[in-house]
Every structure is written in structure tokens, then in C-alpha cells.
Amino acid sequence: MAATYGYLFGMGALEQAADPDARRYEIQREAARHFAELKAAELVKYRLMPPEAAICSLRAIDDAAIAAAASWEFQWRRIMGQTRPFFRRFEAALWCNGNLYGLVVGRASRGPDNVTVHYLERAANDNPFAGFFAQIAVDAADNYAKLIGRQRVKLKNPVAGVIPTYQAMNFSIAETIKGNIYYARQVM
């Protein structure tokens, strides 16, 4: 049963055996993604999201997502290889009609402080979620932060061109650590 559960939710047997909380974190990631899906679908009614948001799904980043993103700017196979060992990781892949439109990954702090988004990227061409994926990804990260008891969501080194988008979502510069710029907002 554990192997089947792990397969469905992207957890390996070693991950499950190493930490009994691994299953709990995966359930919380899944719930965070689900709540973000519901919110995006609700915002379609008010024309605040594209119509595709009503039928999109947020899932764990699996091999299919990594393969679909092979030509994107970030090296998602490397990123996930480095991130997957962390039980408190946050990850989401936005799928709609068999097309991958965005990926986001980050980690929660050890203490009660934050969930930090480390990488966020959307598909460049013919993407109905252009201008919307960041909102969906941040909402999912915010949900995850709430579920695991963190106080803030942080963005690590956001691209300069999208900083106004994040500022519109109540992010402000929080700190600079070892040359990395972090923007943050309180969990909403």
C-alpha cells in the first residue's frame, strides 16, 4: 500500500522510510495545489483568470512535466534532482488539456517563518496563463505555507521585469542574503 501511495504522489520508498512525516508533507502539498485550482476556477467567473483555469490541474512535478519542460530556460531535471530530497519542498506543475503551462518549486524553512519560491517558470509560447501563472503559483505556495504553519511566502531573486506583478500581490523587498534578493509577504 505504501508503495502505491508513494507512486501516486511522487514519493519514493526511500523517502517514505526515511521520515514518517514525508507522507504528511505530500498530503499538504496536494491540498495546497487543490485549493489553488479551486480559487483559479472561481476567478474565471469574474474574468480574473483565463477560461482554461476552470479545467486546469496543479500536480506534483513528475517525469512527464520535466520532459515537457526540457526546452524551457531553467534546467528542471537538475532543479528537481536537487529539490526532491527535501520533505518540506513545495512543487506544482500547471497542466491543461495535456499541455504543461508552468512549473514552480521551493522549500519551507525549518522554523515557522516561511515558504520560499526558488524557481517559477511558465511556457513561453501560446500560453493562456501568461500573466496569470505567477498568481496561481503564489496562491498554491501561500496555501502550503498556511497548511504547514508558516507566516510568510518569499520569492528568491525574482526577475526584474515581473517585480511589479509581485508588488501588486503585496510582496516587498525583505532582505538580501549572500547576494540573493528576497521579496516577501505575510500569508494571506
N, C-alpha and C positions, 0 to 999 in steps of 0.2 A: 504493500500500500504506500509506504513512504517513497519508494522509487517512482511510482506512478504520479504521486503528488508532486515530487520534485521535477519530473519531466514536464508536467503541465505548467508549472510556474517558474521554470528556468533555473531551478536549484539542483546542483549535483548532489550525489550521495555523500561525497566528502564534506560538502558544505553543511548538509543536514547533520552529519555525525559530529562535526567539529563544534557546533554551537547549537544548543537546543532552542535558542531564540531566532535562528535563521528562518524557521517556518513563520514565526510571528511577524518578522520584518517583511517577508514576502507577502503575507496576507495584507499587511498595512499598505505596501506599495500598490497592490492590486486594488484595494479600496480607494486609495488616493486617485488612481487613474480613473476608476469608475465614476467617482464623484465629479471629476473634471469633465468626463464625457457628458454626464447629465447636465452640467452647467452650460457647456458649449451648445448642446442641443436646445436648451431652454433659451439661450441668447439668439438662436435662429429666429424665434418667434418675434423678436424685437428688431430684427435685421442688424444685429450687432455681431453676427458671425455669418459666414457663407452658408448656403443651404446644405452643403456637404457635411457640415458639422453635425447635422441631425442623424447622420448614418455612419459617422467615423467611429473608430475604436482606438483606444490607447492601450497598448500592450507592453509587455516586457520586451527588451531588445534581445532578439534571438538571432540565430544564424541567418534566417531569411532577411531580417532587417539589415544586418551587417552586409550581406551580399547585395541588397538593393541600394545600399549607400556606398558601394565600392568606388564610385566615380565622384563622390562628394569631396568637399575641401578637407574636412577632418578625416583622419585615419581611424575609423570607427572600430575596426578589428583590434587595433592596438589599444585604443581607449578602453574598450570593454574588457580586454585582457588584463589591463591594469586595475579596472574598477570592480570586476566581478568578485574578487576575493573579499570585498568589504560587505559585511552583512547589512550595515546601515546605509548602503548605497540607495540612490534614487535613480530610476531609469524609466523612460517611456518612449515608445515609438508610435507615431500617429499614422494609422492606416485608413484608407477609404477606397472602396471598390478595387481592392487588390493592389493599390498604389501606396508606396511609402512617401509621406509628405514631410515628416520631421522626426528628429531624434533629440533627446535631452538626457543628460546624465549628471549626477552629482553625488554628494555624500552628506550625511548628518554628522554634526560634531559629537564628540564623546559625551559632553555635558549637555545641559538644557538650552544651549544658546541658539543653534541654527541648523538649517539645511542649506548647503551651498550648491548652486548650479555651476558646474565646471565647464560643461560643453553643451551648446544648444545650436542646432543647425536645421534648416529646412531645405527641402529640394528646391533647386533654383528655377527650373523651367515648368511652365504650366501648372503652377501650384495655387489652387483655390484658397490655400491658407496663408498666402503671402500677406504679411501684415497682421496675421491672427495667431500664428503658431506660438509666438512668444507668450501671448496671453494664456493660451491653453497650457503650455508647459509650466509657466509660473503658477497657474492655478493648481495644477497637479502637485507641484513642489510644495505649495502652501498647504494643500490638503495633507500631504505626507508629514509636513512639519507639525501640523495640529495633532495628527494621529499618534505621533511618537513623542509629543510633549516638548517641541522646540519653540522658541519665542520669535525667531526671525527667519526670513529667507534671504540668502545672499546670492549675488551674482559675481563670479570671479572673472575679471578682465573682459567686461562686455565690449563689443566692437563699438568704436566711437560713433558710427552712423546710427546705431539703434539706441543710444543712451537716452535721447528724448522720449522714445517709446517707453523705456523703463521708468523714466521720471514721471511719465503720465500714469504709471501704475504705482506711484508713491515710493519709488526707490530713490535713495540719495546716497552720495558717496559716504562710505562708512569708515574705511581705513585702507592703508597701504601697508602690505606686509611683504618684505623681501622683493620689492618691485612689482608685486601684484596688487591691482586696484580692485577693491571690493565695494559693491553697492549693496544696500540692504534696505529692508522694510520689515515692519512688525507683521507677524502672522495675522491674517485678516479673518 
